[in-house]
Amino acid sequence: MANPNSLPLYERFEHKNTLHKVMEFIILFLLLSLLVYRLLSFNNNGFTWLIAFLCELSFTFNWIITINNKWNIVEYKTYPDRLLQRVAEHELPPVDMFVTTADPELEPPIITINTVLSLLALDYPADKLACYVSDDGCSPLTFYSLVEASKFAKLWVPFCKKFDVQVRAPFRYFSNNNTMFSGNKSNEFKREWKTLKDEYEQLSRKVEDAVRKSIPFDLSGDFEVFSDIEGNNHPTIIKVVWENKVGASNGLPHLVYISREKRPKHPHHSKAGAMNVLTRVSGLMTNAPFMLNVDCDMLVNNQNMMFHAMCMLLGSKNETENAFVQFPQTFYDGLKDDPFGNQMTVLWKYAGRGISGIQGPFYLGTGCVHRRKVIYGLSPNDVKMTNELLKTFGNSKEFTKSADDALRGKTEYYPDMLSKSMEAAHQVGDCGYEYGTNWGKKVGWMYGSTTEDVLTGLSIHKRGWTSIVCSPDTPAFQGCAPTGGPASMTQQKRWATGLLEVLFSKNCPIFHTIFANLKFRMFLAYFWLLSWGLRSVPELCYAALPAYSIITNTHFLPKGQEPTYYIPIALFVLYHVYTLSEYLQTGLSIRAWWNNQRMGRITPMSAWLFGVVAVIFKLSGRSETVFEVTRKDQSTSTDEGTEAGTFTFDKSPLFVPPTTVLLVHLTALATALFGLQPPAHDGLGSGPLEVVCSVWLVLCLLPFLKGLFGAGKYGIPLSTIFKSAGFTLLFYTLCTNTWLPSHPL
């Protein structure tokens, strides 16, 4: 029998996917054939031919990068039982857990405390855990909710561990569709279950009443610090909500509330700034060698997730690899068939796991366990940098000492450090503490982008670190996905803006491949991600070509008498068969595939396009990008009946371009239907391929077609329709005046 100490804590498995690779190369061959056809026939066609060529060149390059991303699809299997045989419970490393929230209206406190309660109830020694909650909104509601939640946690955590509860976020556990009750029939369990359910309902009422302000909120005692303050103008507030003073492994972990100092005209760097304050404060109080960060809506779904993460962190070679463990993002109560295309199940299974086979997954900003010393700027096998790094942490001697301990691997913990370090913790939370330091530049979470997660992950990979993905059978975390058009588009716009900020900066990954330790294939993966927004330009231009060709009675695709006529047909069919096979193999429906194909056309010409505009304004110095918080909902269940998943609209300009594209194609199809096209030049007018493309785009924009006739939030506002109609009229006028020459150049 094998010695448990000799067995690996995790193993790597590769998937060949030979059939998919064959299809990928056939699609690439067809794309290259189409480009060759464009070049050979360029002199016989007009300016639209050049636009089509440039767009297809962009699509081909993107497809080459896609092949790169999916070439080595890997999975990892962890063995927590081997970890527990190898490491005694009292020898497990401590972990600091970070929860970030910014707006109590967009991120309701009831969601935040459910996330906190699920973390406090993890199956991991309580004396090895500390939970820090960053409230960037400086809301007494959030602090009040945490105080009340800590009282409930004294009942909830023992109950979860006593009865081995699987779902440890109470609102999920006590939801109507929960089946946990049927798994345990003992009278003791039923009695305690009923008691806990009543207690949670009482907690929910208290929080909801406080939010509605139906009860007087007395800002005295611990709440006095919240009197006479503004959200963007207040001192640092740090409150120890609960302290595990006796260091009991079966008690409750530490729970600390933090609202960093904010002052007008001082840069706060959004979530990245909050994460750096959490890092410094926790470094003074507990200084755990590992740090878990989650968004306020990311509930623990696997109570053993920390053991899975430790298998990968402790099982690596001499701690010189696996800088962080990234858990995939999954969602609870997800709308059926992913109507807004934001659950990204297939994207993660193929591209995400493929990138994991290069240098490791991207840092996604939530559901990730970091090594503290890596966040402090250490490189693999680098011990000489320690003294140099210590000069960049700021003027707090206490924190510099704690950073030195972390970099040298010292993990001594003193039970009374929370109270003793309070003064120093306030100092490192001040908004001016980072001046003259490398925080946000070389140390901590990186500044300079609203997608601080990707930029921080890039800064780690460029130092030569690898990362690793952990996908246990039971997903580690579950969050809530946006459930409407405006929320989905806002999230996508923020992503596109932040990613382009990284691409057009000194942090562009090509520099890290040339001058640092980022692998070339990993550079391609980062470029694929960072250039999401740029794809809006060829997408929008290519979407305009069928309508232009129909209105002007020209063509941009091969004619029926040409042998190349079947290239775009084969390309269209094979690509959609390829993507459909991915969805079916993932266990998703054809409807889910169609919804994601549809959103794949809508998102680039709306959210991503405005992301490009925002970055252009920033680069030209006209405005700064703003971190936009995505609205969180406690439940996305389908209780709303047929309205659940229906596309919703508001007066945002994000909806103008897709509405315009829809009206343009409806106008083009009407022009062809009623015979209003001009005579074809040399008899080479628009053909069936242009019409099929136009109809296909109308089908993809079907939510907007319904929105033209909808009412309320399900209807496109009249102001948006009028703007789109104006742009459509302008486009039609330019087409009829042959603004783009269709004859040979």
Stockholm file with secondary structure:
# STOCKHOLM 1.0

chainA/1-745         MANPNSLPLYERFEHKNTLHKVMEFIILFLLLSLLVYRLLSFNNNGFTWLIAFLCELSFTFNWIITINNKWNIVEYKTYPDRLLQRVAEHELPPVDMFVTTADPELEPPIITINTVLSLLALDYPADKLACYVSDDGCSPLTFYSLVEASKFAKLWVPFCKKFDVQVRAPFRYFSNNNTMFSGNKSNEFKREWKTLKDEYEQLSRKVEDAVRKSIPFDLSGDFEVFSDIEGNNHPTIIKVVWENKVGASNGLPHLVYISREKRPKHPHHSKAGAMNVLTRVSGLMTNAPFMLNVDCDMLVNNQNMMFHAMCMLLGSKNETENAFVQFPQTFYDGLKDDPFGNQMTVLWKYAGRGISGIQGPFYLGTGCVHRRKVIYGLSPNDVKMTNELLKTFGNSKEFTKSADDALRGKTEYYPDMLSKSMEAAHQVGDCGYEYGTNWGKKVGWMYGSTTEDVLTGLSIHKRGWTSIVCSPDTPAFQGCAPTGGPASMTQQKRWATGLLEVLFSKNCPIFHTIFANLKFRMFLAYFWLLSWGLRSVPELCYAALPAYSIITNTHFLPKGQEPTYYIPIALFVLYHVYTLSEYLQTGLSIRAWWNNQRMGRITPMSAWLFGVVAVIFKLSGRSETVFEVTRKDQSTSTDEGTEAGTFTFDKSPLFVPPTTVLLVHLTALATALFGLQPPAHDGLGSGPLEVVCSVWLVLCLLPFLKGLFGAGKYGIPLSTIFKSAGFTLLFYTLCTNTWLPSHPL
#=GR chainA/1-745 SS CCCGGGSCSEEEEEECCHHHHHHHHHHHHHHHHHHHHHHHTGGGSCHHHHHHHHHHHHHHHHHHHHHHHHSSEEEEEECHHHHHHHSCGGGSCCEEEEEEECCTTTSCHHHHHHHHHHHHTCSSCGGGEEEEEEETTCCHHHHHHHHHHHHHHHHHHHHHHHTTCSCCSHHHHTSTTCCGGGGCCCHHHHHHHHHHHHHHHHHHHHHHHHHHTCSCCCCCGGGGGGTTCBTTBBCCEEEEEECCTTCCTTSCCEEEEEECCBCTTSCCCHHHHHHHHHHHHHHHHTCCSEEEEEETTCEECCTTHHHHHHHHHHSSSTTCSCCEEECCCCBTTCCTTCTTSCSCHHHIIIIIHHHHTTTCCCCCSSSEEEEHHHHTTCCTTCCTTHHHHHTTSCSCHHHHHHHHHHHTTCCCCCTTHHHHTHHHHHHHTSTTTTTTSCBTTTBSSCCSCSCHHHHHHHHHHTTTCCCEECCCSSCSEEBCCCCSHHHHHHHHHHHHHHHHHHHTSTTCHHHHHHHSSCCHHHHHHHHHHHTTGGGHHHHHHHHHHHHHHHHHTCCSSCCTTSGGGHHHHHHHHHHHHHHHHHHHHTTCCHHHHHHHHHHHHHTIIIIIHHHHHHHHHHHTTSCCCCCCCCCCCSCCCGGGGGGTTCCCCCSCGGGHHHHHHHHHHHHHHHHHHTTCCCCCGGGCCCCHHHHHHHHHHHHHTHHHHHHTTCCGGGSCCHHHHHHHHHHHHHHHHHHHTTSSCCSCC
#=GC SS_cons         CCCGGGSCSEEEEEECCHHHHHHHHHHHHHHHHHHHHHHHTGGGSCHHHHHHHHHHHHHHHHHHHHHHHHSSEEEEEECHHHHHHHSCGGGSCCEEEEEEECCTTTSCHHHHHHHHHHHHTCSSCGGGEEEEEEETTCCHHHHHHHHHHHHHHHHHHHHHHHTTCSCCSHHHHTSTTCCGGGGCCCHHHHHHHHHHHHHHHHHHHHHHHHHHTCSCCCCCGGGGGGTTCBTTBBCCEEEEEECCTTCCTTSCCEEEEEECCBCTTSCCCHHHHHHHHHHHHHHHHTCCSEEEEEETTCEECCTTHHHHHHHHHHSSSTTCSCCEEECCCCBTTCCTTCTTSCSCHHHIIIIIHHHHTTTCCCCCSSSEEEEHHHHTTCCTTCCTTHHHHHTTSCSCHHHHHHHHHHHTTCCCCCTTHHHHTHHHHHHHTSTTTTTTSCBTTTBSSCCSCSCHHHHHHHHHHTTTCCCEECCCSSCSEEBCCCCSHHHHHHHHHHHHHHHHHHHTSTTCHHHHHHHSSCCHHHHHHHHHHHTTGGGHHHHHHHHHHHHHHHHHTCCSSCCTTSGGGHHHHHHHHHHHHHHHHHHHHTTCCHHHHHHHHHHHHHTIIIIIHHHHHHHHHHHTTSCCCCCCCCCCCSCCCGGGGGGTTCCCCCSCGGGHHHHHHHHHHHHHHHHHHTTCCCCCGGGCCCCHHHHHHHHHHHHHTHHHHHHTTCCGGGSCCHHHHHHHHHHHHHHHHHHHTTSSCCSCC
//
